[in-house]
Amino acid sequence: MLKKTASLVLVSLALAAGTGCSGCNSAWWQGVLNNPAEAVQTFQTDAQVALGIAQATWAVIYPQIPAAQQAQAQQDFSNAVITANNAITALSDAVLAAAQAQQANPDFTQVMTDVTNAIVAIENIIKQWTPQPDAGVPASMVKAVYGRTSLDVAIKEMKKAGSLR
């Protein structure tokens, strides 16, 4: 099963590469060519890590939200997490369906884009509710205190794993 998935992902990545990969890191691209199934798994793992960090970050930020706004903020965050989980599941299902159908040219671009967009939506909610620094406190310190630095790194890694540009 893994070999089928790997060959299907390789075909789709090769087709995507034909459309241009001018900004690719050559070592990263070689890794994709050597093991395409691992590339998709890396993207999925990175997305799940980003989601986990976002949830941990939210747990720190949430108590800082004014009480009158907490219910709406929590609902927005929870809906975004559900959307991200659904997108990650849809990607897994798409890879499995392509392997089972023995598709010659599977294209996971849309589902990977959906995952990325869902994680970025969560990031935007977190940014919206991260307390602003007091005068004299560097913004980088506020990001570090509230876990946003780790989230930024995790999202960057996820995007890198899912990007051919």
Backbone hydrogen bonds, N-H to C=O, Kabsch-Sander energy under -0.5 kcal/mol:
donor,donor_aa,acceptor,acceptor_aa,energy
5,T,1,M,-2.5
6,A,2,L,-2.9
7,S,3,K,-2.5
8,L,4,K,-2.4
9,V,5,T,-2.8
10,L,6,A,-2.4
11,V,7,S,-2.0
12,S,8,L,-2.1
13,L,9,V,-2.8
14,A,10,L,-2.7
15,L,11,V,-2.3
16,A,12,S,-2.3
17,A,13,L,-2.5
18,G,14,A,-1.5
19,T,15,L,-0.6
19,T,16,A,-1.1
20,G,17,A,-1.6
24,C,21,C,-1.6
26,S,24,C,-0.6
29,W,25,N,-2.9
30,Q,26,S,-2.3
31,G,27,A,-1.8
32,V,28,W,-1.9
33,L,29,W,-2.5
34,N,30,Q,-2.4
35,N,31,G,-2.0
39,A,35,N,-1.4
40,V,36,P,-1.9
41,Q,37,A,-2.4
42,T,38,E,-2.8
43,F,39,A,-2.1
44,Q,40,V,-2.5
45,T,41,Q,-2.9
46,D,42,T,-3.0
47,A,43,F,-2.3
48,Q,44,Q,-2.3
49,V,45,T,-2.6
50,A,46,D,-2.6
51,L,47,A,-2.3
52,G,48,Q,-2.3
53,I,49,V,-2.7
54,A,50,A,-2.5
55,Q,51,L,-2.2
56,A,52,G,-2.1
57,T,53,I,-2.9
58,W,54,A,-2.6
59,A,55,Q,-1.7
60,V,56,A,-0.9
60,V,57,T,-0.8
61,I,57,T,-2.2
62,Y,58,W,-3.3
64,Q,61,I,-2.0
65,I,61,I,-0.6
65,I,62,Y,-1.7
69,Q,66,P,-2.2
70,Q,66,P,-0.9
70,Q,67,A,-0.6
71,A,67,A,-0.6
73,A,69,Q,-2.4
74,Q,70,Q,-3.0
75,Q,71,A,-2.2
76,D,72,Q,-2.6
77,F,73,A,-2.5
78,S,74,Q,-3.1
79,N,75,Q,-2.5
80,A,76,D,-2.0
81,V,77,F,-2.4
82,I,78,S,-2.3
83,T,79,N,-2.3
84,A,80,A,-2.3
85,N,81,V,-2.8
86,N,82,I,-2.6
87,A,83,T,-2.2
88,I,84,A,-2.5
89,T,85,N,-2.3
90,A,86,N,-2.5
91,L,87,A,-2.0
92,S,88,I,-2.1
93,D,89,T,-2.8
94,A,90,A,-2.3
95,V,91,L,-2.3
96,L,92,S,-2.3
97,A,93,D,-2.9
98,A,94,A,-2.3
99,A,95,V,-2.0
100,Q,96,L,-2.7
101,A,97,A,-2.4
102,Q,99,A,-0.7
103,Q,98,A,-2.2
112,M,108,F,-2.5
113,T,109,T,-2.3
114,D,110,Q,-2.5
115,V,111,V,-1.9
116,T,112,M,-2.4
117,N,113,T,-2.9
118,A,114,D,-2.2
119,I,115,V,-2.3
120,V,116,T,-2.6
121,A,117,N,-2.1
122,I,118,A,-1.6
123,E,119,I,-2.4
124,N,120,V,-2.4
125,I,121,A,-1.8
126,I,122,I,-2.4
127,K,123,E,-2.7
128,Q,124,N,-2.4
129,W,125,I,-1.6
130,T,126,I,-1.2
137,V,134,D,-2.3
141,M,138,P,-0.8
142,V,138,P,-1.5
143,K,139,A,-2.5
144,A,140,S,-2.1
145,V,141,M,-2.7
146,Y,142,V,-2.2
147,G,144,A,-1.1
148,R,143,K,-2.0
149,T,143,K,-1.0
151,L,147,G,-1.7
152,D,148,R,-2.8
153,V,149,T,-2.0
154,A,150,S,-2.5
155,I,151,L,-2.6
156,K,152,D,-2.1
157,E,153,V,-2.3
158,M,154,A,-2.2
159,K,155,I,-2.6
160,K,156,K,-2.3
161,A,157,E,-2.4
162,G,158,M,-1.5
163,S,159,K,-0.5
163,S,160,K,-0.8
